[in-house]
Amino acid sequence: MARQIVDIARIGELLALTNHQVYHLVRRPVDPLPHRKIGKQLRFDVDQCFRWFDRQPGRSEDDFSDMA
């Protein structure tokens, strides 16, 4: 399967974030959102970003199953 490379608007949609939130995560000094800068634009590998998201602290969907 081909790698899916997207722009800031699309990665924001996929992660349910605003463009401002994505820019903030890219600039984090520790464990920033993975990206590549091409000229003045940012590009994101969807699989890398999902792996990054999965290792972030917080509750997963499975954590909510015991609340039902």
C-alpha positions as CSV (number, residue, x, y, z in Angstrom):
1,M,0.0,0.0,0.0
2,A,1.3,3.5,-0.9
3,R,2.2,5.9,1.9
4,Q,-0.5,8.6,2.4
5,I,1.1,12.0,2.7
6,V,-1.3,14.8,3.6
7,D,-1.3,18.6,4.3
8,I,-2.0,20.3,7.6
9,A,-5.7,20.6,6.9
10,R,-6.2,16.9,6.3
11,I,-4.1,15.7,9.2
12,G,-6.1,18.1,11.4
13,E,-9.3,16.4,10.1
14,L,-8.0,13.0,10.8
15,L,-6.8,13.8,14.3
16,A,-9.8,16.1,15.1
17,L,-7.6,19.1,15.6
18,T,-7.6,22.7,14.3
19,N,-4.7,24.0,12.2
20,H,-3.5,26.0,15.2
21,Q,-3.4,22.9,17.4
22,V,-1.4,21.0,14.7
23,Y,1.1,23.9,14.4
24,H,1.5,23.8,18.2
25,L,2.1,20.0,18.3
26,V,4.7,20.3,15.5
27,R,6.6,22.9,17.5
28,R,6.6,20.9,20.8
29,P,10.2,20.5,22.0
30,V,9.6,17.0,23.2
31,D,8.0,14.4,20.9
32,P,6.6,16.7,18.3
33,L,4.1,15.6,15.7
34,P,6.1,14.0,12.9
35,H,6.2,16.0,9.8
36,R,8.4,17.2,6.9
37,K,8.8,20.7,5.7
38,I,8.7,21.0,1.9
39,G,9.5,24.6,1.0
40,K,7.2,26.6,3.3
41,Q,4.6,23.9,3.6
42,L,4.3,21.0,6.1
43,R,3.5,17.5,5.0
44,F,2.5,14.6,7.2
45,D,2.8,10.8,6.8
46,V,-0.6,9.5,8.1
47,D,0.8,6.2,9.5
48,Q,3.6,8.0,11.4
49,C,1.1,10.5,12.9
50,F,-1.3,7.7,14.0
51,R,1.6,5.9,15.7
52,W,2.6,9.2,17.4
53,F,-1.0,9.7,18.5
54,D,-1.2,6.2,20.0
55,R,1.9,6.8,22.2
56,Q,0.5,10.0,23.7
57,P,-0.7,9.9,27.3
58,G,-4.4,9.8,27.9
59,R,-7.3,7.4,28.0
60,S,-7.9,5.0,25.1
61,E,-11.3,3.8,23.9
62,D,-10.7,0.6,25.9
63,D,-10.5,2.6,29.1
64,F,-14.1,3.7,28.7
65,S,-15.5,0.2,28.3
66,D,-15.6,-0.4,32.1
67,M,-17.7,2.8,32.5
68,A,-20.8,1.4,30.7
